[in-house]
Amino acid sequence: MNSANLLKRISIEPSVMLGKPVIKGTRMPVDLLVEKVAFGASTQELLEDYPFLKVDDIRAALLYSARCISAEEVYAF
């Protein structure tokens, strides 16, 4: 799956989770998935804990987060 298709799995709507990025069609926040991965959760564990997720949803959350970070402006002090 290409990056454009992965990013289509992310939704930002003011009426859902106060506009936080979520997996489309769910209330699963992207930041929660990324945090769980950071603390060692495997893809398999996430799929077992959240049976409505697909592998590409997890990939989309990671890609979305990476793109957000890459767009940040960094200033040296």
N, C-alpha and C positions, 0 to 999 in steps of 0.2 A: 504494500500500500504506500502511496506517495504522501509527502508531507501535507499537501493541500487536502487530501481526503482525510487524513488523520485529524487535522485541525477542524474539519467540519463536525467532528464528534464533540467539540467543546461549544458550550452555549453560554451566553451572557445576557441575562434578562433581568431588568429591575424587579420584576415580580417573583423571581426565584432566588432564594437565598440572598436577598438584598443586592442582587447584581453580581455576586461573586461568580467567577467562572466555574461551571459545573459540567459533568458529563451530560451531553444532550439527552433529554427525556428522563433525567433523574434529578435528584437533589444532592448528588454526590459531588462535593467540592473538589476541584483540582488540587488545591493545597493540601487537603487531607490525604489524598492518594500519594502525593509526592512525599509528604512527611512520613507516611507509613513505610514507603520504600527506603527513605533515608534511615529509618530505625531498623531496617533489616527484613521487612516483610517481602516475601517472594511473590512472584506473579501468581503462583498456585495458591498461596495462602490468601491473597486478595480475592481471587476468584471464588474460593470456598467461603470466605467471610461475606462477600457481596455477590451472590449468585446472578444478579442482574447485570454485572459487568462482563465485558468481553476483553480479551487480550489487547485488542486495538484501543480500547478505552484507556487502559493503563499507559500504553505507548503515547496516546494523544496527550494525556496529562503531562507526561514527562517532556514531550516535544513543546507543548504550549509553555511550560515553565522555562525551558531552555531559551525559547524565543523571547520571552519577556525579559529574561536576564540579559540576553545579548543586546536588547534595545536600550538598556539603561545607559545613561551618560555617567561617566566616571570623571571626577575632578581630582587632580593631585593637589595636595595642600603643602 
